[in-house]
Amino acid sequence: MGKQTTIKMTSKPERYEIFAVCTNLNVFQFCTTLNDLFFIDLQGQKQLEIEVNGKRVKPSSYSYSNPTDKLTTTVVENQENGRPLLDFLKNITFFVKLSPVPSETQIADFQQKLSNSGVASFVQRISRQNFTKQQENTFNTIFQYV
């Protein structure tokens, strides 16, 4: 037997984009709307328990992975037991995560189509530049797992 070689593998964290959405729809109505608008089939995901700022939370999420372009769309409700999951974004109803990061054209198309649908009073791509370090850590803790 020859000398063993160890190869060190490092994994890059997943790159994703998040949209904040304000709507009067409940989660089932919102997911149905997204399914119809984008020809996807969002399905409920097993709730993972995550520790955020010393509290254990189980965010509700619905997800669909497109087998053609490998784009995964995930909806996360910004509520858990009647309280906002992200209290610094408490007025947001849902977050929509697109991963891996699609092209700028796909991002713009997604935002425009959802904004023009009339179901949301607010649709905005989240820029994390203005977050404090703690907010950024909280945000990443939640969205890297859902």
LINDA-V611277 format. One record per backbone hydrogen bond with DSSP energy under -1.0 kcal/mol. NH is the residue of the N-H (numbers start at 1). CO is the residue of the C=O. If there is no record, write none. Layout:
BEGIN
nh = <NH:NH>
co = <CO:CO>
END
This chain:
BEGIN
nh = <17:19:20:21:22:30:31:32:33:34:35:36:37:38:40:43:45:50:52:55:57:62:63:64:66:70:72:73:74:75:76:77:78:80:83:89:90:92:93:94:95:96:97:98:99:107:108:109:110:111:112:113:114:115:116:121:122:124:126:131:136:137:138:139:140:141:142:143:144:145>
co = <98:96:124:94:122:26:27:28:29:30:31:32:33:34:35:63:61:57:55:52:50:75:43:73:71:66:99:64:97:62:95:60:93:83:80:86:87:89:21:21:76:19:74:17:72:103:104:105:106:107:108:109:110:111:112:22:22:20:18:128:132:133:134:135:136:137:138:139:140:142>
END
